[in-house]
Amino acid sequence: MMHHRRIGRADVFNITELIGPTHDPAMLYPALPADDFARLVPALQPAHYAAGNGRLIVGFQIWVVRLGDEVILVDTGIGNHKPRGLPRFNRLNTLVSAWLAAAGAAPEQVTQVVMTHLHGDHVGGNTLADGEGWKPAFPNARYLAPRAEFDFWKPRWQAAKGVGETEALTDSVMPLLEQGRLEFYDDGASFAPSLTAQAAPGHTPGMMRLNLDSDGVRGVFCADIFHSVLQILRPDINTAIDVLQDEAKLTRRAFLDEVADTGTLIMPCHFGEPHCGTVERHGEGFTFRPEGA
C-alpha cells in the first residue's frame, strides 16, 4: 500500500508494510486506566481502534523522500524473510520492494537510508540474504544510524548474543558495519538541504526525528514519539516499551507544543489510515486531524 503527498519541493511517499488490529491497549499502555481508555475510544475509531477484537490498529510505515537528486528512505520496516521471535514479524513476504519501486525508490535508486532508531521494525529491510550472510538491500545508498542509538544497543546485542529485542541487529545492522557500509550521525545532521535530524530521546535513548522544511512547508518524520493517536490525546501515557519513560513524556509534550496549530504534517511510523496529519490545540490538550480531513 502506498500514499503520496508533496511537501514543498519534496515528493513524500509512505509504504505501509503491515497493518492490523494487533495490540491490546492494556498491554501497550499499562499506565492508562481502562475507564480512561474507554472515554478515548470514540476519538480512535475506526482508524486506530477495532472494537470487534478490542485491539489498537497499528501500522508499520517506510517513508520515502524524493528531493532533487536524493532518494531517501526513512527507516526500512520489518523486512522480508527475516527470522523473528514475534510471530507476526517472522519471515514476512510482502510486496514492499514493488511498492518502493513504484515510488521511485527501487533498490538501485535509493541514495540514503536514514534510521531513526534501531528497533527491529525500523531496520529489518536494510539487508537481503546473500548465501549464508546478508548484503545491503540498497547497493548504492549510504546507510546512516544515530550514533548514540548504536552506542546504546551494541553492548546489549553483544550480551544477548542477538536474541530478543536486539535480534534485528544481527542480520540488518551489524553486517553493514562489518562491510564498511554503516555511517553514524548526530543531532543536527543534514541529509539534504531541507532535511535535518533532531534528537528525540525517550522511546529509545538515541532516537531521532527528521525535520523536512521546503518552500515554507513543514513536515516531521517523528519516528516513535507516538505509537498511536491515543498519545496525542494523552501525551502523559507511554508505551510499555519506551526505554526512558520520563524523557519520552518530555519529548512528546515538547513536540506537541512545537507543532500544534502550525500546519506541520506529522508522519509517525505506526498510525492507522491515513498515517499522518496535523495537531491542533483543544483546551489544555491536543487533538489530531488526519491528512485530508
ZAMARGU-4260 file (C-alpha; in steps of 0.2 Angstrom, whole numbers, plus 5000, padded with zeros to 4 digits):
<rodrens>
0) 5000/5000/5000 | 5007/5017/4995 | 5002/5035/4998 | 5009/5051/4991 | 5010/5070/4995
5) 5020/5085/4991 | 5029/5095/5005 | 5037/5110/4996 | 5048/5103/4983 | 5049/5086/4990
10) 5039/5071/4985 | 5035/5060/5000 | 5028/5043/5000 | 5023/5031/5014 | 5024/5012/5011
15) 5013/5003/5023 | 5022/4986/5026 | 5009/4979/5038 | 4994/4985/5047 | 4980/4977/5058
20) 4971/4977/5074 | 4985/4969/5084 | 4989/4977/5101 | 4979/4975/5117 | 4978/4993/5124
25) 4981/4987/5142 | 4997/4978/5136 | 5004/4993/5126 | 4998/5006/5138 | 4998/4998/5155
30) 4998/5015/5164 | 4981/5020/5156 | 4966/5015/5167 | 4953/5005/5157 | 4940/5019/5161
35) 4951/5032/5154 | 4954/5022/5138 | 4935/5019/5136 | 4932/5038/5135 | 4945/5039/5121
40) 4938/5025/5110 | 4926/5037/5100 | 4941/5048/5095 | 4951/5032/5090 | 4938/5023/5079
45) 4938/5017/5066 | 4956/5020/5060 | 4965/5017/5076 | 4955/5005/5086 | 4945/4990/5081
50) 4930/4987/5093 | 4927/4970/5086 | 4943/4962/5094 | 4947/4976/5106 | 4964/4980/5098
55) 4973/4995/5093 | 4976/4996/5074 | 4995/4998/5072 | 5003/5001/5055 | 5021/4999/5050
60) 5027/5013/5038 | 5043/5016/5027 | 5044/5034/5022 | 5052/5039/5006 | 5058/5057/5002
65) 5062/5061/4984 | 5071/5078/4984 | 5082/5084/4969 | 5094/5070/4966 | 5091/5062/4983
70) 5080/5047/4986 | 5080/5044/5005 | 5072/5031/5015 | 5067/5035/5032 | 5068/5018/5041
75) 5066/5001/5031 | 5052/4992/5041 | 5052/4974/5047 | 5059/4967/5031 | 5055/4951/5021
80) 5061/4933/5025 | 5069/4938/5042 | 5068/4925/5056 | 5060/4934/5071 | 5054/4929/5088
85) 5037/4939/5086 | 5026/4928/5075 | 5018/4942/5066 | 5035/4948/5060 | 5043/4931/5057
90) 5048/4928/5039 | 5036/4941/5031 | 5034/4940/5012 | 5026/4957/5007 | 5026/4967/4991
95) 5036/4981/4999 | 5050/4980/4985 | 5037/4983/4972 | 5029/4997/4981 | 5046/5006/4984
100) 5049/5004/4965 | 5033/5012/4961 | 5038/5027/4972 | 5054/5029/4963 | 5064/5021/4976
105) 5069/5004/4968 | 5085/4997/4976 | 5097/5005/4964 | 5089/5022/4965 | 5090/5024/4984
110) 5104/5036/4989 | 5102/5036/5008 | 5094/5025/5021 | 5092/5035/5037 | 5087/5025/5053
115) 5078/5035/5066 | 5082/5021/5079 | 5087/5003/5079 | 5072/4993/5084 | 5069/4978/5073
120) 5053/4985/5064 | 5063/5000/5058 | 5079/4992/5051 | 5074/4975/5045 | 5073/4980/5027
125) 5091/4986/5027 | 5098/4969/5021 | 5094/4954/5010 | 5100/4936/5012 | 5116/4933/5002
130) 5121/4915/5004 | 5124/4912/5022 | 5126/4931/5025 | 5117/4947/5022 | 5120/4961/5009
135) 5114/4979/5008 | 5097/4979/5000 | 5101/4996/4993 | 5118/4994/4985 | 5121/5012/4980
140) 5114/5020/4996 | 5123/5027/5011 | 5117/5019/5027 | 5115/5031/5042 | 5111/5027/5060
145) 5111/5038/5076 | 5127/5037/5084 | 5120/5037/5102 | 5107/5024/5097 | 5121/5012/5091
150) 5131/5015/5106 | 5117/5011/5117 | 5111/4995/5108 | 5128/4987/5103 | 5133/4981/5121
155) 5115/4974/5124 | 5116/4965/5107 | 5133/4958/5112 | 5127/4952/5129 | 5111/4944/5122
160) 5120/4936/5108 | 5107/4943/5096 | 5092/4935/5104 | 5077/4945/5109 | 5075/4964/5107
165) 5092/4966/5098 | 5089/4951/5086 | 5087/4963/5071 | 5105/4970/5073 | 5112/4953/5069
170) 5105/4952/5051 | 5101/4970/5047 | 5114/4982/5056 | 5130/4973/5061 | 5133/4966/5043
175) 5133/4984/5037 | 5146/4989/5050 | 5156/4974/5045 | 5156/4978/5027 | 5160/4996/5030
180) 5143/5002/5024 | 5137/5009/5041 | 5139/5028/5045 | 5134/5037/5061 | 5125/5054/5063
185) 5122/5066/5077 | 5109/5079/5082 | 5108/5092/5068 | 5115/5081/5054 | 5108/5086/5037
190) 5104/5073/5023 | 5098/5086/5010 | 5096/5105/5010 | 5078/5103/5018 | 5080/5088/5029
195) 5089/5088/5046 | 5090/5077/5061 | 5084/5082/5079 | 5086/5072/5094 | 5070/5064/5101
200) 5075/5053/5116 | 5063/5043/5126 | 5056/5028/5116 | 5075/5024/5114 | 5090/5034/5121
205) 5096/5039/5104 | 5081/5041/5093 | 5080/5055/5081 | 5066/5064/5072 | 5069/5071/5054
210) 5063/5088/5050 | 5058/5092/5032 | 5057/5111/5028 | 5054/5115/5010 | 5047/5131/5002
215) 5039/5136/5018 | 5030/5119/5020 | 5035/5109/5035 | 5033/5090/5039 | 5041/5080/5053
220) 5045/5061/5052 | 5043/5059/5071 | 5048/5040/5072 | 5040/5033/5088 | 5037/5048/5098
225) 5019/5042/5096 | 5013/5024/5093 | 4995/5029/5092 | 4984/5044/5091 | 4980/5040/5109
230) 4996/5048/5114 | 4991/5064/5106 | 4975/5064/5116 | 4985/5058/5132 | 5003/5064/5130
235) 5007/5058/5148 | 5005/5040/5143 | 5020/5030/5137 | 5021/5013/5129 | 5027/4998/5139
240) 5042/4998/5128 | 5048/5016/5130 | 5066/5014/5137 | 5067/5031/5145 | 5050/5034/5152
245) 5052/5051/5159 | 5061/5058/5144 | 5048/5050/5132 | 5035/5061/5141 | 5045/5076/5140
250) 5050/5074/5122 | 5031/5070/5117 | 5025/5085/5126 | 5038/5097/5119 | 5035/5090/5101
255) 5016/5093/5103 | 5019/5111/5109 | 5030/5114/5095 | 5019/5108/5081 | 5001/5112/5087
260) 4991/5124/5076 | 5006/5126/5064 | 5000/5115/5050 | 5016/5104/5052 | 5012/5087/5044
265) 5017/5074/5057 | 5022/5057/5050 | 5024/5044/5063 | 5028/5026/5059 | 5013/5017/5067
270) 4997/5026/5065 | 4982/5019/5056 | 4975/5027/5040 | 4979/5040/5033 | 4995/5038/5043
275) 4999/5056/5045 | 4990/5073/5049 | 4991/5089/5060 | 4990/5093/5078 | 4978/5106/5085
280) 4976/5113/5102 | 4960/5108/5111 | 4958/5117/5128 | 4973/5112/5138 | 4976/5097/5127
285) 4978/5092/5109 | 4968/5084/5095 | 4974/5075/5079 | 4967/5080/5062 | 4970/5066/5049
290) 4978/5072/5032 | 4964/5077/5021 | 4951/5079/5034
</rodrens>
